[in-house]
Amino acid sequence: MIPLPFAREQSVEESKPRRRDFASASVLLASSLALSFAANADENAQPEFKRLRRTQFIAALGDPDSSSGAAADEWGLWPLDPGPRGVYLRDYRSLESRGGKAPAKWQFDRKDWWLEEHGLIMEKPDFPLAPGKYIVTGGREVSSILTVYPDARWELSNGAKLYDVTHLPCRAARYTPMSDAASPANARLTDFPVKPGAEMPTVEGHQKQDYAVLFVIGVEA
């Protein structure tokens, strides 16, 4: 194993402890794993990275057993942990009464909304994921360099598969209504929390797209 060539740490405010984070304590494990995952790689061929002191999150689509693919322009990025910034489904009516403005200042879009495993409505990620190199992990045994190319192809280093760098406890799905009558109020609160690795629940009147969640703990300097 050879260490990744991290540059000086990014200067950002330290995260404060939060009761219910989208990321679990395994982020700490992921940070240490990323220092020594590039087995059999050419050190001179590796780009320089900066470690993120505040974990970011990728919403990814693709075959879990693949190490590369296309359509990364359909992937998104949460620069901030969207879990603590979310609104519980049980509080949807209150969110609606405020014109969709969440306490964390993001705007709810009834025509395109996101949900996580505890039943929290989240802000949308930023689309598309920008081309570049990202150090990603699922907080388990594997970390990898994700390369996103300008033509929207993506590739993981060292033979890692998308499943290997997916954080299984974090579930995320995108919901789009099929009629004007569709509403997040139709969600069944008893469907939450969702078990790690399980699909997100359906919501009456909506189409659903499940996304894999990847931790981003470093980016190309």
GIFENDA-V792926 format. One record per residue. RES is the residue in one small letter. PSI is psi as a letter, one per 30 degrees, with the letter a starting at -180 (NA if undefined). Layout:
# GIFENDA-V792926
RES,PSI / RES,PSI
This chain:
# GIFENDA-V792926
m,k / i,k / p,k / l,k / p,i / f,k / a,a / r,k / e,k / q,k / s,j / v,l / e,k / e,k / s,k / k,l / p,k / r,k / r,e / r,i / d,k / f,e / a,k / s,a / a,f / s,f / v,e / l,e / l,e / a,e / s,e / s,e / l,e / a,f / l,f / s,h / f,f / a,i / a,k / n,g / a,l / d,j / e,e / n,f / a,f / q,k / p,l / e,k / f,l / k,k / r,k / l,k / r,f / r,j / t,k / q,l / f,k / i,k / a,j / a,k / l,k / g,l / d,k / p,f / d,g / s,k / s,f / s,l / g,a / a,a / a,h / a,f / d,f / e,g / w,l / g,l / l,k / w,j / p,f / l,l / d,j / p,f / g,e / p,f / r,g / g,l / v,k / y,k / l,e / r,f / d,g / y,e / r,e / s,e / l,e / e,e / s,f / r,g / g,g / g,g / k,j / a,l / p,f / a,g / k,g / w,l / q,k / f,k / d,j / r,f / k,f / d,j / w,l / w,l / l,k / e,a / e,f / h,g / g,g / l,k / i,k / m,l / e,l / k,k / p,l / d,k / f,k / p,l / l,k / a,k / p,k / g,a / k,k / y,k / i,j / v,l / t,l / g,g / g,g / r,b / e,f / v,k / s,l / s,l / i,j / l,k / t,k / v,j / y,l / p,f / d,g / a,g / r,l / w,l / e,k / l,k / s,l / n,g / g,g / a,k / k,l / l,e / y,e / d,f / v,g / t,k / h,j / l,e / p,f / c,j / r,k / a,k / a,l / r,k / y,k / t,k / p,k / m,f / s,l / d,f / a,f / a,k / s,k / p,f / a,f / n,f / a,k / r,j / l,f / t,f / d,f / f,k / p,l / v,k / k,k / p,k / g,f / a,l / e,l / m,l / p,l / t,l / v,k / e,k / g,g / h,l / q,k / k,k / q,j / d,k / y,k / a,k / v,k / l,k / f,k / v,j / i,g / g,l / v,l / e,k / a,NA
